[in-house]
């Protein structure tokens, strides 16, 4: 151990206390913070993963595999296991119209501590994007999200140790116990690949602005698009497979618009009667919130039943969330549906807004 008055190990010729002592203390505190975050992240993820392997989720696991993987080849797909696990736990919508993480939270919320709950919440809001490394310091790195055009920073900089300022990466970031960190493997990409991906993402988003008011919401609910890019980038065989199957263009990354699950996109092109009912009937003060609730629910859940029933439930939910003293009977009458219909739809909508 270096003493305060010993010569600094960096060979500056100065005493340790006059040179690197404060820097080393700062780095030590940061590492303790990162280790603490990692410890709780691993513990929470292990509990979530164990929950996801219950027999009742067997068909869901198979369904997630079928949706996630591009090719039917176990050897190739083994390269993407860590990405698949994140997708399966955080993003895949089960037959109960919720993610595994949400189901886990709902069933165990009385057993989970505050840290575990916050980790689950943060990861549910995470998304994949393209970052440019703007600066790397001793305790953090400054990154720019090139899709959302905003700067952020990451404190767990170990994942960037082989990268330099100016490089481009694909990553999924979350705040885990007060530490900004990547929750998947980070991939380095070229300028050309970056341009192709961003052009594709913007193109798909522009066609779906009626569903997603903000790009960030689009990215949160469409991580599978990026995971398909990632599979192509990791294994060129997948790109060749897609070229043959889809007669794709000769770009370095195939245009993903024809390769993703477009059910949500196709649905969004249809006339949204529920949206029209909300726009026409709800007061301006609650209109934006109500439309956001409906867009997020419709995008991730199968919608069955009358439009008036859904519109009445959305208005009731929006007003209850705002603390308005309103009855189901009054709003049901407004939309000419029974209170029981409103109540049923309200429970379905509320179930995905618990976290």
N, C-alpha and C positions, 0 to 999 in steps of 0.2 A: 504494500500500500504506500502510495506517495504521500510524504509529509508536506504540510503547508509551506515549509521553508526549503524543501528540496527543489532541485532544478526541475523544471517542467519537462515531462516526457516528450513533449513536442519538439525538443531541441532548440527552443527559442533563445535559450541562455538566461531566461528570467526564472524567478522563483515561481513555484506552482501556484501560490496564492495570488501572484500578480499576473498570472497568465491564464491557464485553462481551468482553474478551480471552479469558478462560477459557471462556466460553460458545462463542465462535467456534472455539477449539481443539477443544473437545468435539464440536461439529458437524462440523468438518473430519475428525476421526478417524472419526466415525460414517459420513460419506459415503464415505470411503476403504474402510471395511469393507463397506458396501452395494455399492459399485462392484466390489470384489473378488468378492463373492458373485455379483453379476449377470454378471460376465465368465465365471466358471466355469459358471454355470447355463446361459447361452446356448451355450457351447461344448459342454457335455454334451448338451443338448437337440438341437443341430444334428447331432451324431453319431448320436443315437438316431433322429431323424427320417430321416436319410439311410438308416439301416439299415432302417427301416420301409417305405421305398419300393422295396425290392428286389422283383423280379418274383415271387418266391415268396409275397409277401404281398398280391398284387393282389386275390385273392378275399377275403382277410381285410379289406382296406380297404373293399371294396364291402359286405361283411357288416356292418362297423361303421357305415357310413353308413346302411344300412337299419334298423339297431337304434337309432341315435342320433336321426336327424331325424324329426320328426313329419309334415311335409308334403313332397311331391315338387315342390319349387320352388327352383331353383338361386339365384334372386335373393334370396329370403327366407332360405334356408339360408346364404348367404354372410355373413350377420350373425353367425353362430354358429361360424365357422371356427376361431377360436382355442380355443373350448370343445371343439369336436370333436377337434381335434388332441390336446389333453390327454387326453380320454376314450380316443381310439384308442391312444395310446401307453401310458397308465398303467392303464386299466381294462378295455378290451375283452378278453374271453377268446377266444383263437384256437382253431382246430381242434386244436391241440396241447395244449389245456387250460392255457394260460398266457398272460400278457399279453405284448405286444411288448417292454416294458421288461425283463421277466424273461428272455425269449429272448435279448435283446441282452446282458444281463449274463452269462448262461451261456456264450454264444459268444465273448465278449470279455473275460472276467474277468482273463485273464492280461495283457491290454493296458491295462486301465483303471487309473488311479492311485487313490490313497486318496480324494481329493476327489470324483472322478467316482463311485466306488462309494457313497460316503455320500450324494451327491445322489440317486442312483437309489433307495437304500434309504428315504430320507426321503419322497420323493414317492410311493413305493408305500404308505406308511402315511398318506398325506394323504386328506382327505375334505372334502366341502362341508357347510357348516352356516350358521346364522344368528347373527350377532354383534350385540351392542349396544355402541356406543362409550361407555366409561365415563370415559375421561380421555385427553387428548392433551397430551403433553409435547414438549420440544424434540427428544428423542432416541428416543422410543418412545410408543406409544399402548396403553392398557389396554383390552382388549376382554372381553366376557363371551359365551361360547358358550351361547346360550339353549336349545339342545337337550340338550347334555350338562351344562348348569348348572355351568360352571367358567370361571374367569378365565384369560386368557392375554394376551400382549402381542405387538406387532408392531414391529419396528425400522425396516423400510422404510416410513416413514410418508408418503412422497410420494403414495401412492395415496389417502390420506385428506385431501389438502390442501383439497378442496372440501367436506368433510364436517365436522359439528359433534358435540360431545358429546351423547349421547342418541339419535343417529340409528341406524337399523337397516340392516344390510348382509348380503348373501349373499356368501360368499367361500370360497376353498380355500387353506388355509395349509400351508406346509411349512418346515422349518428347512434352509436352503441355505447351507452353509459358515458355520455359526454365526450366521446371520441369519434371524429369523422373517419370512417374507414371503408375500404372496399370489401364487400361481402362475397365476391366471386373472384376468380382469377382475372387479372388484367391482361389485355392483349394490346400489343403495339401494332399500329397500322401505318400505312403510307398515306401521303397527301392525296394520291389518286383514289385510293380506297375510301378515304374520308369523304371526298367529293361525291362519289357514287352513292354512298350510304345516306348522306344528308339529303341529296337530291331525291332519293327514293322516299325517305321518311317525310319530307316536306310535301311531296306529291300525294302520298296516301293521306296525310293529315288534311291537306286542302280539300280533298274530296269528302271529308268527314267532319267538317267544322260544325255542322248542325248537331253532331253527337258530342263532340269534345270542344268546349269553348276555349280551352287552353292546351297548348302543346304538352305541358307537364302532365296533365291528366291523361292525354293520349299515350304518353310514354309509360305511365304507371300501369295502364290497363292493356298494353300491347307489348309486353316484354318478349313475347314469343317471336315477334318480328326480328328483334336483335339476336335472339338465341339461334335463329336460323342463319343469320349472317355469320355468327361466331362459329357455327359448325362448318361452314364453307371455308372460313379463314384458317381454322385449325387443320382441316383435312381437305386438300385439293380434290380428292376423289369425289367428294360430295358435289363440288361445283361441276365436275365433268358429268356426273350422274344427272344433275338438273338440266344441264345443257342438252343432253340427249333426250331427256324426258319432256322437257318443256320447250325445246328449240329456243333456248334463251339467247340473248345477245352475247357478244364476245367481250363484254366488260369484265374487269378483274373480279367483281362481285356481281352475281346475277341479280337482275331486278327482282326484288322480293315481293312486289305487289301481286304477282301471280302465284307465289309459293306459300303465302301465309294463309291461315284459316280466315276466309273473308266473310264468314257468316255475319259478323257484326257490321262489317262495312256494307254488305248488300242490304241488310235490314235498314240501315240508316238512310238509304236512298228513297225508301218508301215514305209516303205522306204520314206524318206522325200526328194522328188525330188527338192523342192524349196531350201532346205539346200544344196543339191549337186550343183545346179546351182549357188548359191551364192559363194560356195567354189571354184568352177571352174572359175568363171568369175571376181570376184571382186579382186582388189589389196589387198595385204597382210596388208597394213596400215589400211584398213577399214573392214577387214574380221571379226574380233572378234566382233566389234560393230554391224555390220550387222547381224551376226548370233544371237547375243543376242536380237536384236530388233525382229527378226523373231520368235525366240523361245518363247518370252514373248507374242507376238501377237497370234501366233498359239495356244498357251496353253489356252487362254482365249476367243477366238473368233471362230465362225464357218467360215471355209475357203471354199469359192466357187470360181470357175474360173480357168484359166490356171496358171500353175506353173510359166511360164515365166513372166506373168503379175505381180505376187507377187514378184518374185525375182528382177525384174526391179525396182519396187516401193521401196523395201527394200534398194537396193543400192542407189537409188536417195535420200531416206530419210537419210541414214547414211552420205552421202557426204554433203547434205544440212546442217545437224546438225553440221558438222565439218567446215562449212563456205566455202566449195569448190564451185567455180563458174562453175556449170554444168547445162545443159539443159535437160528437159525431152525427147526431140526429140533424142538427142545423145544416152542416155541410152536405150530408147525404141528401137532404131535401133539395138543396141548391143544385145538385147534379142529377137529381131524379133517380137515385139508387137507394137501396135499403141500408140502414145503419150496419146490419150484419155484413153486407158486401164491403162497405167501407172498412169496417173493422178487420176483416180478413185480409184485405190488400194492405192495410196499414201495418199489420204484423209482419207481412212479407217484406215490406220496404224497410221497416225499422230494424229488422234482423241483420241487415248489412251495414247499419250505421251505429252498431253498438260499441265498436272500439274507438 
